[in-house]
Structures are given as structure tokens and as C-alpha cells.
Amino acid sequence: MLKTESYKKGIIFSTGLNIIAKGLYFLNTLIIAFYFGAGIGTDIYFFVISIALLITSGMLNSIDAIILIPRAMKLRESDGETASRNFINFFIYLYLFIGVIIFLAAAVAPVLFYNVFSKFKPDVLVQHKYLLYAGAALIFFQLINNFLGAILSSYKYFTVTILTSLITSLCSIIVTVFFHRQLGIAGTLAAVAASYGINFLFLLAIMKLRLQWQFGKFTVVKTKELWSNIGLLQLNILPVWLRNYITLFLLSGLGVGIVSSVNLAQQAAGIIDTLVIAQVLAVAGIKFNELYAKQNIALLNELFIKVANFLLLVLLPAVVIIFFYAGDFAVLIFKRGNMAGSSLDMVSLCLKYLILLSPLMLLNSICTRIFSAAQMVRQGLLYSISAHIIFLLLTIILINWLQLKGYLYAMLAGYSIIIFFFYHLFKTKLSQIDFASVLKFGIKQLLINLIIAIPVFFACQKITGINYIVLLLIAAFIQVAVMGIINRRHLHFSALINLPGQSRNKKNVQ
């Protein structure tokens, strides 16, 4: 169950389990909204989680899948298993050291630490100090767990990280449901942090028992090229990190409930991504690494197009439906318990625009995995920095000018700019990968979806006396049915998971 031997089984098993785990994660979000609404407590809760992600996945762990794991896999092939594991052990201990430093900084002076990242008033942070303490532990465990999960994925233990997510969601749900009156929102975050500690021990146990991993030996990594690539990557993501940091900083000063509403809408908008797309791309990314390492560029291109087109085909009908009926979806998902009307309006507004990000972020994710497989850190540096500096400036200007709507407009404009830069990077540096055909396919499918959805939307607006849920179901059924008929030749899951034969001529990257 934990390990799958093939790309095909990896997608099937991990996607199925991921649906359960992410479904529970989203249920946990609904439970939080039900019991606590969207107030200052939930603002701090989502803010602390966002800071943990910003520090770990947003910066430090960014080198895992892009540099460290591909390098370890190459060492495994060229120098053997021992050399690869000694290389990995060095970075395990390095992450532990960095994690302890950050934990101490956040635990000893929590208000000072978190005040660097927010516009919340210090007295507000003091009132929610237990959330800040739990966040310190969360950062430590998330940093090391992310790396351990990436290591196990490289050994085809694709479901392990999903199981850890399942453990976290279950712990959070149990504590929130049974102890929300006694512990409040701080109890929910404490449960999340405790579950990360459990997951840490779980991941170590799998490595020790299943892989017979020896943690006592490591090789000090002195390779200049590797550290240069790490430095370049950190420089590459610095504009991204600054944009996310400044966005979070500015949003925290827009008023009570804004941070919560944005996070709730992001999770609702990302449900398809979290249920299916992210896991498919995680497994496909391993295959991208394998194909590029073997210099089978023709097959890499074919797999890239196949995966991207299939996921766009699945995603776009949902994007269009949610955009047109965002208010109804917000009511259906969140209008219960302590969710007030004003907060619901903010969630609806955010959902309407954030759902449009889904196809752009899909393209961003799959392109990034191709660049990672091709080790194009240096080549993509100028493109990435340029795109994200523009994105950063748009974010600052539009949020200060238009407040919450400015944030939403900046996200759409910024990711569109990134895709344009990616197109140019493929064209000039990796021309064997036909990104243009993916863009053409996506634009074509978007136009077809709009042609179907617009008349149905206006027709539904004129219908009275029918429950809004029934209208939603009718609109969704028409959209999916018509798109399914039009694209029936493309809608075969086997087309995604069954790779063609390996008898292709190998080509080199320019």
C-alpha cells in the first residue's frame, strides 16, 4: 500500500487516497468556519499557517524537489545507494539545525517574530499567543517532514505524504469538534502541530523499517555547483517569496475577516487541484525526472502534453461553472454556523476570481516540474526574476489602490505574466517541449466552455421558483455533458497513465 512500483499504479493509488485525505482536509476547513466563523481568531490561525508555509515550502523546502532529490537520484544511479543516502543525510541534519533555530526564535519572542510578517497590532497577537506558540512547533516539523516526504516519494512511496495529511486532518477535526468550547481555535492549531510531530516519527519509522535507512553516516556536501544552484534557486524564488510575504503583510491590515475569507475561498477554489491535480503532477514529476535523466526528450514532450491537456480538460468546466455561480457556491459551502453575511460576501468575491487562477497555476506547476527535471535553474533565473518583480509591483500597487479586489486582480495579472515568460523560455531554451500546443489547447477549451456556459447562465437568471441548488446542478450537468460529448475522444484516463513504448529517438536539449 505504501509503495507502488510503477508510474501507472502511483497515479491510481495516490490519487484515490488523496481524494480521501484532501476531502477530510476541506471538511476540517468547513468545521473551522462553522464553529469559529471568519473573525480575528481565525485570521490569526490562517495567518500562522501561511507563515509556516512561507518559511518552509515557500523558501527552504523549495530546493527539495528541484535540486536535492534529482541530485540524490543521479547519485543513486552513478555512485550507488550509500553515496546517495549519505548525501541526503547531510541535508536532513542541516534542516534539523535550521528548524531548531527558527523554532527558538518563534517560541522565545513570538509577538516580535510574527509581527515582522503582519500588520496585526501587537496586543492582538498577545491575545492569541497560544496560536503563535503552536505555530513555532508547526514550522519546525513542517520543514523536516517536507524533506522526508520528498525522499520517500523518490523511492516510489507516493502515498506516504497523503497518509500524513490524513493524520493531520483527523487530529484537527477531532479536537475542533469535541473541544472547541474549551480550547477555541488555538486547540485546533495545537492539534495540527501535534499531528506533525506524530508524522515526523511515522516518516522516520518508514525510512528505517522499509528502506533500512542508516541515519548515522553523512557526507559533508562541498560541491560548488550544487551550492551555486541552491543559491541561484533561492535568488530565483526571492521575488516570489517577497510577493507572498508582502501580500500576507498587506492583507493582514485590510480588516477583520479578510485573511480568513481569502483562505476559505482559496481552499474552495483549489479543491480540484488538491483532490486530483496536485497528486497527478507529483507522480508525473518523478517520471519527468526519469525521462530527462535518460535523455528521452521525445517521450518527455509527449507525456508533458498528454498530462497538461488532460488536466486542463478536466479543470476548465469546473472553473467556468464556479466563476458564474460563485455566490451560490459560497452559500452552499459556507453558509452555516458562525459564518456571517458580510464574511460570506467576501468569500464569494474571492472565490469568483481565485477560481480563474486554477488553470494558470496548473500550467505554472507542470512547467516548473519540467524545468526542474531539466535542471534549468540558471537558464530560467532571469525570466523568473523579471516576471515576479512585475508581479510584486502589481501586488503592491493594486492592493494599496483597490484593497481586496486589488489583490484578486494582481493575482490574475501576475500569473498570466508568468505563463507568458514560460512560453518564451520554452521557445528559446527548451524548444523540444511543445508548450505552445498546450496553450492553444487550453485557450480553445476555455472558449468552448464559455460558449456553453454564458447562455445557460442568463437562462438560469430568468428562472424563478426553483431552488438554487437545483439550478446549480442543471448548469453543471449541461456544462459537463456537452464538454464530455465534444471531447469524448480525449477523456480516457488510460491515455494519461499508459505511456507509449520507449522506442523513440532520443533528442538532446538545445
BELTAKA-V170419 format. One record per backbone hydrogen bond with DSSP energy under -0.5 kcal/mol. NH is the residue of the N-H (numbers start at 0). CO is the residue of the C=O. If there is no record, write none. Layout:
BEGIN
nh:NH co:CO
nh:NH co:CO
END
This chain:
BEGIN
nh:3 co:155
nh:9 co:5
nh:10 co:6
nh:11 co:7
nh:12 co:8
nh:13 co:9
nh:14 co:10
nh:15 co:11
nh:16 co:12
nh:17 co:13
nh:18 co:14
nh:19 co:15
nh:20 co:16
nh:21 co:17
nh:22 co:18
nh:23 co:19
nh:24 co:20
nh:25 co:21
nh:26 co:22
nh:27 co:23
nh:28 co:24
nh:29 co:25
nh:30 co:26
nh:31 co:27
nh:32 co:28
nh:33 co:29
nh:34 co:30
nh:35 co:31
nh:36 co:31
nh:36 co:32
nh:42 co:38
nh:43 co:39
nh:44 co:40
nh:45 co:41
nh:46 co:42
nh:47 co:43
nh:48 co:44
nh:49 co:45
nh:50 co:46
nh:51 co:47
nh:52 co:48
nh:53 co:49
nh:54 co:50
nh:55 co:51
nh:57 co:52
nh:58 co:55
nh:59 co:54
nh:60 co:55
nh:61 co:58
nh:62 co:59
nh:63 co:60
nh:64 co:60
nh:65 co:61
nh:66 co:62
nh:67 co:62
nh:68 co:63
nh:70 co:66
nh:71 co:67
nh:72 co:68
nh:73 co:69
nh:74 co:70
nh:75 co:71
nh:76 co:72
nh:77 co:73
nh:78 co:74
nh:79 co:74
nh:83 co:79
nh:84 co:80
nh:85 co:81
nh:86 co:82
nh:87 co:83
nh:88 co:84
nh:89 co:85
nh:90 co:86
nh:91 co:87
nh:92 co:88
nh:93 co:89
nh:94 co:90
nh:95 co:91
nh:96 co:92
nh:97 co:93
nh:98 co:94
nh:99 co:95
nh:100 co:96
nh:101 co:97
nh:102 co:98
nh:103 co:99
nh:104 co:100
nh:105 co:101
nh:106 co:102
nh:107 co:103
nh:108 co:104
nh:112 co:108
nh:113 co:109
nh:114 co:110
nh:115 co:111
nh:115 co:112
nh:116 co:113
nh:117 co:114
nh:123 co:120
nh:124 co:120
nh:125 co:121
nh:126 co:122
nh:127 co:123
nh:127 co:124
nh:128 co:125
nh:130 co:127
nh:131 co:127
nh:132 co:128
nh:133 co:129
nh:134 co:130
nh:135 co:131
nh:136 co:132
nh:137 co:133
nh:138 co:134
nh:139 co:135
nh:140 co:136
nh:141 co:137
nh:142 co:138
nh:143 co:139
nh:144 co:140
nh:145 co:141
nh:146 co:142
nh:147 co:143
nh:148 co:144
nh:149 co:145
nh:150 co:146
nh:151 co:147
nh:152 co:148
nh:153 co:149
nh:154 co:150
nh:154 co:151
nh:155 co:152
nh:156 co:151
nh:157 co:155
nh:158 co:1
nh:159 co:156
nh:162 co:158
nh:163 co:159
nh:164 co:160
nh:165 co:161
nh:166 co:162
nh:167 co:163
nh:168 co:164
nh:169 co:165
nh:170 co:166
nh:171 co:167
nh:172 co:168
nh:173 co:169
nh:174 co:170
nh:175 co:171
nh:176 co:172
nh:177 co:173
nh:178 co:174
nh:179 co:175
nh:182 co:178
nh:183 co:178
nh:183 co:179
nh:185 co:182
nh:186 co:182
nh:186 co:183
nh:187 co:183
nh:188 co:184
nh:189 co:185
nh:190 co:186
nh:191 co:187
nh:192 co:188
nh:193 co:189
nh:194 co:190
nh:195 co:191
nh:196 co:192
nh:197 co:193
nh:198 co:194
nh:199 co:195
nh:200 co:196
nh:201 co:197
nh:202 co:198
nh:203 co:199
nh:204 co:200
nh:205 co:201
nh:206 co:202
nh:207 co:203
nh:208 co:204
nh:209 co:205
nh:210 co:205
nh:210 co:206
nh:212 co:206
nh:214 co:212
nh:218 co:85
nh:219 co:217
nh:221 co:219
nh:226 co:222
nh:227 co:223
nh:228 co:224
nh:229 co:225
nh:230 co:226
nh:231 co:227
nh:232 co:228
nh:233 co:229
nh:234 co:230
nh:235 co:231
nh:236 co:232
nh:237 co:233
nh:238 co:234
nh:240 co:236
nh:241 co:237
nh:242 co:238
nh:243 co:239
nh:244 co:240
nh:245 co:241
nh:246 co:242
nh:247 co:243
nh:248 co:244
nh:249 co:245
nh:250 co:246
nh:251 co:247
nh:252 co:249
nh:253 co:250
nh:257 co:254
nh:260 co:256
nh:261 co:257
nh:262 co:258
nh:263 co:259
nh:264 co:260
nh:265 co:261
nh:266 co:262
nh:267 co:263
nh:268 co:264
nh:269 co:265
nh:270 co:267
nh:273 co:269
nh:274 co:270
nh:275 co:271
nh:276 co:271
nh:277 co:272
nh:279 co:275
nh:280 co:276
nh:281 co:277
nh:282 co:278
nh:283 co:279
nh:284 co:280
nh:285 co:281
nh:286 co:282
nh:287 co:283
nh:288 co:284
nh:289 co:285
nh:290 co:286
nh:291 co:287
nh:292 co:288
nh:293 co:289
nh:294 co:291
nh:295 co:290
nh:296 co:294
nh:296 co:506
nh:299 co:295
nh:300 co:296
nh:301 co:297
nh:302 co:298
nh:303 co:299
nh:304 co:300
nh:305 co:301
nh:306 co:302
nh:307 co:303
nh:308 co:304
nh:309 co:305
nh:310 co:306
nh:311 co:307
nh:312 co:308
nh:313 co:309
nh:314 co:310
nh:315 co:311
nh:316 co:312
nh:317 co:313
nh:317 co:314
nh:318 co:314
nh:319 co:315
nh:320 co:316
nh:321 co:317
nh:322 co:318
nh:323 co:319
nh:324 co:320
nh:325 co:322
nh:328 co:324
nh:329 co:325
nh:330 co:326
nh:331 co:327
nh:332 co:328
nh:333 co:329
nh:334 co:329
nh:334 co:330
nh:335 co:333
nh:337 co:33
nh:338 co:335
nh:339 co:337
nh:343 co:339
nh:344 co:340
nh:345 co:341
nh:346 co:342
nh:347 co:343
nh:348 co:344
nh:349 co:345
nh:350 co:346
nh:351 co:347
nh:352 co:348
nh:353 co:349
nh:354 co:350
nh:355 co:352
nh:356 co:353
nh:357 co:354
nh:359 co:355
nh:360 co:356
nh:361 co:357
nh:362 co:358
nh:363 co:359
nh:364 co:360
nh:365 co:361
nh:366 co:362
nh:367 co:363
nh:368 co:364
nh:369 co:365
nh:370 co:366
nh:371 co:367
nh:372 co:368
nh:373 co:369
nh:374 co:371
nh:375 co:370
nh:379 co:375
nh:380 co:377
nh:383 co:379
nh:384 co:380
nh:385 co:381
nh:386 co:382
nh:387 co:383
nh:388 co:384
nh:389 co:385
nh:390 co:386
nh:391 co:387
nh:392 co:388
nh:393 co:389
nh:394 co:390
nh:395 co:391
nh:396 co:392
nh:397 co:393
nh:398 co:394
nh:399 co:395
nh:400 co:396
nh:401 co:397
nh:402 co:398
nh:404 co:401
nh:406 co:402
nh:407 co:403
nh:408 co:404
nh:409 co:405
nh:410 co:406
nh:411 co:407
nh:412 co:408
nh:413 co:409
nh:414 co:410
nh:415 co:411
nh:416 co:412
nh:417 co:413
nh:418 co:414
nh:419 co:415
nh:420 co:416
nh:421 co:417
nh:422 co:418
nh:423 co:419
nh:424 co:420
nh:425 co:421
nh:426 co:422
nh:427 co:423
nh:428 co:424
nh:429 co:424
nh:429 co:425
nh:432 co:429
nh:433 co:431
nh:434 co:432
nh:437 co:433
nh:438 co:434
nh:439 co:435
nh:440 co:436
nh:441 co:437
nh:442 co:438
nh:443 co:439
nh:444 co:440
nh:445 co:441
nh:446 co:442
nh:447 co:443
nh:448 co:444
nh:449 co:445
nh:450 co:446
nh:451 co:447
nh:452 co:448
nh:453 co:449
nh:454 co:450
nh:455 co:451
nh:456 co:452
nh:457 co:453
nh:458 co:454
nh:459 co:455
nh:460 co:456
nh:461 co:457
nh:461 co:458
nh:462 co:458
nh:462 co:459
nh:469 co:466
nh:470 co:466
nh:471 co:467
nh:472 co:468
nh:473 co:469
nh:474 co:470
nh:475 co:471
nh:476 co:472
nh:477 co:473
nh:478 co:474
nh:479 co:475
nh:480 co:476
nh:481 co:477
nh:482 co:478
nh:483 co:479
nh:484 co:480
nh:485 co:481
nh:486 co:482
nh:487 co:484
nh:489 co:486
nh:490 co:486
nh:491 co:489
nh:494 co:491
nh:495 co:491
nh:495 co:492
nh:496 co:492
nh:497 co:493
nh:498 co:496
nh:503 co:501
nh:506 co:294
END
